[in-house]
């Protein structure tokens, strides 16, 4: 009897496991699009220090959340070796409804302990003077025959916020990342000069519009490949997308707003289009004015992705230095609501990636600085990173469910067979009704 009870408990446990597997929740975009910036949920909260002696470390491959006040200068710490390039990015996120002015922004720099600047980058609100997420990065790369910032040890990251007196004084939230560049296969064979010219004629993307809803941050940016993608965007909103661009490939992108019959009010720089590289370094941007009529804006033609682009003098060329996911963001000014209402306006993105992929200059695992077949599949299907992770999880869940279901069927079968065997009378003994069993000897009268 005890063995029967134990078998019963095993079967019930299997049933509970299958039910638990089926109840795993998923993550999806809201039907009308996300409203606020989506921070990476794995981000660790870190406090910036006003003195470098108190700075907390940013570890490679990790994501952090922090904040910075108006006019503040904050330090964070890095521990670097003497070979790998290090990249630290900061996404600054003003609060909804905040006031920003031309020139407001952040500067990110990496410095050694003698305060020598190894590299710096900035992001600012320029002609499009409305609050939205902006990103900048700084890097320390070890150059051949150079001793500047080449030693291993402790380095400082300094993030500075600049804001006009007329701007809102509330703190800006920060999303910070520290990434390490992979080792090169053969550094001596790589070109040391950036290209001076490249194809500038924007190719026509594949015909046929398709619907894709943008994400609300780098974390949940929606995958895109070459094509014409239809979405909508509300005043004050920023949509995020990502496109895999491999070595030797060139990306072209434009954004278009549809017409509105609500008004004909002219709004300068109402829409901002931006492109950032895999390390969240700013590449290029463009703005579009709006007066209720259809209009579009395109990024400047950019060079194909190449390692030697880092030797270019221009920031846009310099930022096209590695393969991976390139991020497109589109922001619509809150002021649009005053004249055109709060309803979303039609948005069309045209993306074209040209050229066949070339071999990577890196050896081993390239991390975020490369494009895989899985990345291309994600772009083709329009999945974001969390959706892809959810898909992988559900595949494991399905396998586990099938296994648990098979175990359940086998367990129930074994349990039923055992119960029948225990209930069956022993040959030659009377049955439950006192009669002899079939095939047994007759009982003496």
C-alpha positions in Angstrom: 0.0 0.0 0.0 2.9 2.4 0.8 4.5 1.8 -2.6 1.2 2.6 -4.3 0.9 5.9 -2.3 4.5 6.8 -3.3 3.8 6.1 -7.0 0.7 8.2 -6.7 2.8 11.1 -5.3 5.3 10.8 -8.2 2.5 11.0 -10.8 1.0 14.1 -9.0 4.4 15.7 -9.0 4.8 15.1 -12.7 1.3 16.7 -13.3 2.3 19.7 -11.2 5.6 20.1 -13.1 3.8 20.0 -16.5 1.3 22.7 -15.2 4.1 24.8 -13.9 5.9 24.6 -17.3 2.8 25.6 -19.1 2.4 28.7 -16.9 5.7 30.4 -17.8 4.8 34.0 -18.6 6.1 35.8 -21.7 7.0 39.3 -22.6 5.3 41.2 -25.5 5.1 44.7 -26.8 1.9 46.5 -25.9 -0.4 46.8 -28.9 -0.2 50.6 -29.0 3.6 50.7 -28.4 5.6 51.3 -25.3 5.4 54.7 -23.6 8.5 55.1 -21.5 12.2 54.2 -22.0 12.7 50.4 -21.4 15.8 50.0 -19.2 17.5 46.6 -19.3 15.9 44.6 -16.4 19.3 43.0 -15.6 20.9 46.4 -14.9 22.6 46.8 -11.5 22.1 50.1 -9.7 25.3 52.0 -9.2 25.9 55.4 -7.6 28.3 57.8 -9.4 30.9 59.4 -7.1 31.9 63.0 -7.1 35.5 62.0 -6.3 37.3 59.2 -8.2 38.6 57.7 -5.0 35.0 56.7 -4.1 34.1 55.4 -7.6 32.3 52.1 -8.0 33.5 49.6 -10.7 31.8 49.0 -14.0 32.5 45.4 -15.0 32.9 44.3 -18.6 29.7 42.8 -20.1 27.5 44.3 -17.4 24.7 46.9 -17.6 24.1 49.5 -14.9 21.5 52.1 -13.9 22.5 55.4 -12.4 21.4 59.1 -12.5 23.0 62.5 -12.8 21.9 65.9 -11.6 22.1 69.2 -13.5 25.8 70.3 -13.8 27.0 67.2 -12.0 30.3 65.4 -12.7 30.3 61.7 -11.7 33.1 59.1 -11.6 33.0 55.4 -12.1 35.9 53.0 -12.2 37.3 50.4 -14.7 39.9 47.7 -14.3 41.5 47.2 -17.7 44.3 44.9 -19.1 47.0 46.1 -21.5 45.5 44.5 -24.7 41.7 44.8 -25.1 39.8 47.9 -26.2 37.3 49.1 -23.6 34.0 50.9 -24.4 31.7 52.6 -21.9 28.4 54.0 -23.1 25.9 56.1 -21.3 22.2 56.6 -22.3 20.8 59.7 -20.7 17.0 59.7 -20.2 15.4 63.0 -19.2 12.0 62.7 -17.5 8.9 63.0 -19.6 7.8 66.6 -19.8 11.3 68.0 -18.9 12.6 71.1 -20.6 15.9 70.9 -22.6 17.7 73.5 -24.6 20.2 73.5 -27.5 23.5 72.2 -26.2 22.2 70.4 -23.2 23.8 66.9 -23.0 26.4 64.6 -21.5 30.1 64.0 -22.1 31.6 60.6 -21.4 35.4 60.2 -21.0 37.8 57.5 -20.0 40.9 58.7 -18.1 43.9 57.2 -16.5 44.9 58.0 -12.9 47.0 60.9 -14.1 43.8 62.3 -15.6 45.1 61.8 -19.1 42.0 61.6 -21.4 42.1 58.3 -23.3 39.0 58.9 -25.3 35.7 60.8 -25.0 32.3 61.3 -26.7 29.3 63.4 -26.2 25.6 63.6 -27.0 23.5 66.7 -27.0 20.1 68.1 -27.8 20.8 70.3 -30.8 18.2 71.5 -33.4 15.6 69.0 -32.1 15.2 70.6 -28.6 12.9 68.2 -26.9 13.5 65.5 -24.3 14.4 61.9 -25.5 17.0 59.3 -24.8 20.4 60.3 -26.1 23.5 58.1 -26.1 27.3 58.6 -26.1 30.3 56.5 -25.5 34.0 56.7 -24.8 36.7 54.1 -25.4 40.3 53.2 -24.5 42.1 51.3 -27.3 45.7 50.1 -27.1 47.5 51.5 -30.1 50.7 50.0 -31.5 53.9 51.7 -30.3 51.9 54.1 -28.1 52.3 54.2 -24.3 49.3 56.6 -23.7 46.5 54.8 -21.8 48.1 51.4 -22.7 49.0 50.1 -19.2 46.8 47.6 -17.3 45.3 48.8 -14.1 42.6 51.2 -12.8 41.0 53.9 -15.0 38.3 56.4 -14.4 35.0 57.0 -16.3 33.8 60.6 -16.0 30.3 61.5 -17.0 29.5 65.2 -17.1 26.0 66.8 -17.6 25.6 70.2 -19.1 22.3 72.0 -19.0 21.1 75.6 -19.5 19.6 77.5 -16.5 16.3 77.5 -18.4 16.3 73.7 -18.6 14.6 71.4 -16.1 16.8 70.7 -13.1 15.5 67.1 -12.4 18.0 64.3 -12.5 18.5 62.4 -15.8 18.5 58.6 -15.5 21.5 56.8 -16.9 21.9 53.4 -18.5 25.6 52.4 -18.5 27.4 49.6 -20.3 31.0 48.4 -20.3 32.0 46.3 -23.3 35.4 44.8 -24.2 36.6 44.4 -27.8 37.6 40.9 -28.9 41.3 40.1 -29.7 42.4 40.5 -33.3 43.5 37.5 -35.5 46.4 39.4 -37.1 46.7 43.0 -36.2 49.7 43.5 -38.5 47.7 42.8 -41.6 44.9 45.3 -41.0 44.8 48.7 -42.9 45.7 51.7 -40.8 43.9 54.3 -42.9 40.2 54.9 -43.1 38.5 55.0 -46.6 38.1 58.4 -48.2 35.1 57.6 -50.3 32.3 55.0 -50.6 29.0 54.5 -52.5 26.6 57.3 -51.7 23.6 56.5 -53.8 20.9 55.1 -51.6 19.5 51.9 -53.0 15.8 51.2 -53.2 14.7 48.8 -50.4 12.6 45.8 -51.3 9.0 46.7 -52.2 6.1 45.7 -50.0 5.3 47.4 -46.7 5.3 45.3 -43.5 4.2 46.2 -40.0 6.7 46.3 -37.2 6.2 47.9 -33.8 9.3 49.6 -32.4 10.6 49.0 -28.9 11.1 51.5 -26.2 14.8 51.1 -25.5 18.0 49.5 -26.7 17.0 46.5 -24.6 13.8 45.7 -26.5 14.6 47.2 -29.9 12.7 45.5 -32.7 14.7 43.6 -35.3 14.6 44.9 -38.9 16.3 43.8 -42.1 16.2 45.5 -45.5 12.7 46.6 -46.3 9.9 49.1 -45.9 8.5 49.0 -42.3 5.3 50.6 -41.2 4.7 51.7 -37.6 3.2 54.7 -35.8 4.6 57.2 -33.3 2.9 59.4 -30.7 4.1 62.9 -29.7 6.8 62.6 -27.0 7.5 59.0 -27.9 10.8 57.3 -29.1 10.7 54.1 -31.1 13.8 51.8 -31.2 14.8 49.3 -33.9 18.0 47.3 -34.6 19.5 46.1 -37.8 22.4 43.5 -38.1 25.2 45.0 -40.2 28.1 42.7 -40.9 31.7 43.4 -41.9 31.9 45.0 -45.3 28.2 45.9 -45.3 26.7 49.4 -45.7 23.5 50.6 -44.1 21.1 53.2 -45.5 18.1 54.4 -43.5 15.3 56.9 -43.7 12.1 57.8 -41.8 8.9 59.3 -43.1 5.8 60.8 -41.3 2.4 60.5 -42.9 0.1 63.4 -43.4 -2.4 64.7 -40.8 -5.6 66.7 -41.4 -5.6 68.1 -37.9 -3.5 71.2 -38.7 -1.0 72.8 -41.0 1.1 74.4 -38.3 4.8 74.3 -39.1 7.0 72.7 -36.5 10.7 72.8 -37.1 12.7 69.7 -36.3 9.7 67.8 -35.1 11.1 64.3 -35.7 14.6 63.1 -34.9 16.2 60.0 -36.5 19.4 58.6 -35.0 21.8 55.7 -35.6 24.0 54.2 -32.9 26.6 51.4 -33.2 26.7 48.1 -31.3 28.5 49.7 -28.4 25.8 52.4 -28.3 28.2 54.9 -29.8 26.5 57.7 -31.8 27.0 57.4 -35.5 24.7 59.9 -37.2 21.4 61.8 -36.9 18.9 63.8 -39.0 15.7 65.8 -38.3 12.5 66.5 -40.1 10.2 69.5 -39.9 6.4 68.9 -40.1 3.4 70.9 -41.3 0.8 68.2 -41.7 2.0 67.0 -45.1 3.9 63.8 -45.8 7.7 64.2 -45.4 10.8 62.1 -45.0 14.4 62.4 -43.9 17.5 60.2 -44.4 20.8 59.6 -42.7 23.9 60.6 -44.6 25.5 57.8 -46.6 27.9 56.0 -44.3 30.9 53.9 -45.1 30.8 50.1 -45.1 31.6 48.5 -41.7 35.4 48.1 -41.5 38.0 47.9 -38.7 40.1 50.7 -40.3 37.2 53.1 -40.0 38.4 53.9 -36.5 41.3 55.8 -38.0 38.9 58.2 -39.7 38.7 61.8 -38.6 34.9 62.2 -38.8 32.8 60.9 -35.9 30.4 59.1 -38.2 33.1 57.2 -40.1 35.0 56.5 -36.8 31.9 54.9 -35.3 31.4 52.4 -38.2 34.3 50.4 -36.7 32.7 47.0 -36.0 29.9 44.7 -37.0 26.9 43.9 -34.9 23.4 45.3 -34.2 23.1 48.9 -35.3 20.3 50.8 -33.5 17.8 53.2 -35.1 15.8 55.4 -32.9 13.0 57.7 -34.0 11.6 60.4 -31.7 8.6 62.7 -32.2 8.5 66.1 -30.4 5.9 66.5 -27.6 4.9 69.8 -29.1 3.3 68.0 -32.0 0.4 67.1 -29.6 -0.5 70.8 -29.2 -1.4 71.2 -32.9 -2.0 67.7 -34.2 -3.5 65.9 -31.1 -2.2 63.0 -29.0 -3.0 60.3 -31.5 0.0 58.5 -33.1 1.0 59.5 -36.6 2.0 57.0 -39.3 5.7 56.3 -39.5 7.5 54.5 -42.3 11.1 53.3 -42.0 13.1 52.4 -45.2 16.2 50.3 -44.5 18.6 48.8 -46.9 21.8 46.8 -46.1 24.0 46.1 -49.1 27.2 44.0 -49.8 28.0 40.5 -48.9 29.5 39.9 -45.4 33.3 39.8 -45.1 35.4 37.8 -42.6 35.7 39.2 -39.1 39.1 40.5 -38.0 38.5 39.1 -34.5 39.4 35.7 -33.2 37.2 33.5 -31.0 33.9 34.7 -29.6 33.1 38.2 -31.0 30.2 38.9 -28.5 28.2 41.9 -29.6 30.8 42.8 -32.3 29.6 40.4 -34.9 26.5 39.1 -36.8 25.3 35.5 -36.5 22.8 33.5 -38.4 20.6 33.7 -35.4 20.8 37.5 -35.5 19.7 37.5 -39.1 16.8 35.2 -38.2 15.8 37.6 -35.5 15.9 40.6 -37.9 13.8 38.6 -40.4 11.2 37.7 -37.9 11.2 41.1 -36.2 12.1 39.7 -32.8 13.7 41.8 -30.0 16.3 40.4 -27.7 13.9 39.5 -24.9 11.5 38.0 -27.4 14.3 35.8 -28.8 15.2 34.8 -25.2 11.6 34.0 -24.5 11.4 31.9 -27.7 14.5 29.9 -26.6 13.0 29.4 -23.2 9.7 28.2 -24.6 11.5 25.7 -26.8 13.2 24.3 -23.7 9.8 24.4 -21.9 8.2 22.4 -24.8 11.0 19.8 -24.7 10.5 19.6 -20.9 6.8 19.4 -21.3 7.0 16.6 -23.9 9.4 14.7 -21.6 7.2 15.3 -18.5 4.1 14.3 -20.5 5.8 11.1 -21.7 6.8 10.3 -18.1 3.2 11.0 -17.0 1.8 8.6 -19.6 4.3 5.9 -18.7 3.8 6.5 -15.0 0.0 6.3 -15.3 0.3 3.1 -17.4 2.7 1.5 -14.9 0.4 2.5 -12.1 -2.7 1.1 -13.7 -1.0 -2.2 -14.6 0.3 -2.5 -11.0 -3.1 -1.8 -9.6 -4.7 -4.5 -11.9 -2.1 -7.0 -10.9 -2.7 -6.4 -7.3 -6.5 -6.6 -7.7 -6.3 -9.9 -9.8 -6.9 -13.1 -7.7 -4.2 -15.6 -7.3 -4.7 -18.8 -9.4 -6.5 -21.4 -7.4 -7.9 -19.1 -4.8 -11.6 -18.0 -4.7 -12.6 -14.8 -6.2 -14.3 -11.9 -4.4 -17.7 -13.6 -4.7 -16.4 -16.9 -3.3 -16.6 -18.7 -6.7 -13.6 -20.4 -8.0 -11.5 -18.6 -10.6 -11.9 -19.5 -14.3 -9.7 -22.3 -15.2 -9.1 -23.3 -11.5 -10.0 -26.7 -9.9 -13.5 -27.1 -8.6 -13.9 -26.7 -4.9 -14.9 -29.8 -2.9 -18.5 -29.8 -1.8 
